[in-house]
């Protein structure tokens, strides 16, 4: 069936002088959206993170457009080339090798430059390893409130890794990051050593592809799983459950703000801090910061 038969694709205009940030499949070509195909068929040209990588996708769907390479090493100069085309009343799309441009992929600096030049950015969403992994993680890994932090790719530098490990260990939110097949073993071993033994960890490999794998472990189970793993090839996504709340720990910041806001009509910041410190066991410094945050929130 031709795309022209899907009238709903016309619900959003395709204005000229606009850059379309188009998400592409993260592995399975079947995950391309009808809207993405409509846009890619309608634009005047397509900038690609790697034209050689994108060629099979475009050819598979019969998309024949002028393509230029725009990657992390030429993003600024490439952006200027796109801006010149937009100034000529053209429409252009940008696609990364997989997934959503600008999310742990090139594209952010391109967007900044195009916006600064006064042209419109239009996002075309699609498949996401993050949302896919979350949907299969369950309530133990991601409680009903659904809060998480996305950390991008796991850093190569030891100092940066140390900072992230400390944050993951103490954070009540689920932490999500990408890792390469070359580093996944070392990274998982580090997690097994640094996290408390019962902390839940989800490892996703090759999502949407033929050899897709999703496994939920405790930190203590990681070494045994690595010994039995048949393959550590492909792209990985890792979810680490947030630190469970202890019954005797201080309330979360949002709860503290509710207390401070309730007291603010009657007390000043110093008095609020004194009450919070005495009633909730906060340090004077932490209590005063909450009082200031509440004041800023209401100003």
Residue, then its C-alpha position, 0 to 999 in steps of 0.5 A: x500500500x502506498x503512503x499516499x493512501x494514509x491520509x492521516x500523514x497529512x495531519x501535520x504540514x511539512x513546512x519549508x525552511x525546516x530541519x526534520x530530525x528523523x528517528x530511524x530503526x535501532x535494528x529492525x527495519x520494520x520499526x520505521x514509522x510511516x511518518x518517517x517515510x513520508x518525511x524522508x520522501x518529501x524533503x529536498x535532501x537528507x543529512x546522514x551521520x554516515x551515508x554508507x550506513x544509511x544507504x541500505x535503509x533508504x534504498x530498502x524503502x525506495x527513497x532517492x534523495x541527495x545525501x550528505x555526511x554530517x557527523x561529530x567531526x564536521x557537524x559545525x561546517x555541515x550545519x552551515x551547509x544545511x542552513x544555506x539550503x534552508x535559506x533557499x526555501x528547502x526542507x532537509x532531514x537529519x538521520x543518525x546511524x540508528x535511533x533518534x538524532x541528538x540522543x547519544x548521537x550527533x545532532x545537538x550542535x546541528x539543532x543549535x546552529x539551525x535554531x540560531x539561524x532562525x529556522x524551525x526544527x521538527x522532531x519525527x519520533x521513532x524506536x528507542x532503546x531506552x523506552x523499549x528496555x523500560x517497557x520490559x523492565x517491570x515494576x521492581x526495576x522501575x516503580x510506578x512513578x516511572x522516574x529514571x535518569x539517562x546517562x548516555x554512553x558509559x564513560x571511558x575515563x576512570x574518574x568519570x566512571x567513579x563519579x557515576x558509580x557513586x551517583x548510581x549507588x546513592x540515587x533513588x531513580x533507576x539509572x540507564x546507560x549504553x555500553x559497547x561490546x568491548x567494555x560491557x564485561x568490565x562495566x558489569x563486573x564493576x557494578x557487581x563489586x560496587x553495588x549492594x548484592x541485591x540491587x537489580x540490574x537489567x542487561x539488554x543486548x541487540x534490542x529489536x534484532x534477531x539475537x535480542x536478549x533481556x535479562x534481569x539479575x541482582x548485582x551478586x548474580x552478574x559474575x555467574x551470568x557472565x561466565x555462562x553468557x554465550x555472546x557479548x556481541x552487539x550494542x548493550x543497554x543497562x538499567x540499574x534499579x534505584x537505591x531502595x528507600x530506608x525507613x529512617x532516611x530523610x524524606x525526598x526533596x519534593x516532600x521537604x518542599x511541601x513542608x517548607x511551602x506549608x510553613x512559608x506563610x507564617x515563617x521566614x527562611x531561617x525559622x523554616x530551616x529550624x523547624x525542618x532540622x528539628x522535626x525531620x532530622x536534617x542538617x542545618x545546611x540542608x534544611x536552610x537550602x530547602x527553605x531557599x528552594x521553596x522561596x525560589x519556587x514561589x517567587 
